[in-house]
């Protein structure tokens, strides 16, 4: 196999808008999911202590 550069990727140029939008949406979804997980953990920790 030869190492040929991908003609769609050009170094030094900004990323296409579509890719940036996808990354932005993925980052936002990831952050929301992590916040929800954190909230769920904090509420479950509070309920566990009541049983003791």
Buried (B, 14 or more C-beta within 10 A) or exposed (E): EEEEEEEEEEEEEEEEEEEEEEEEEEEEEEEEEEEEEEEEEEEEEEEEEEEE
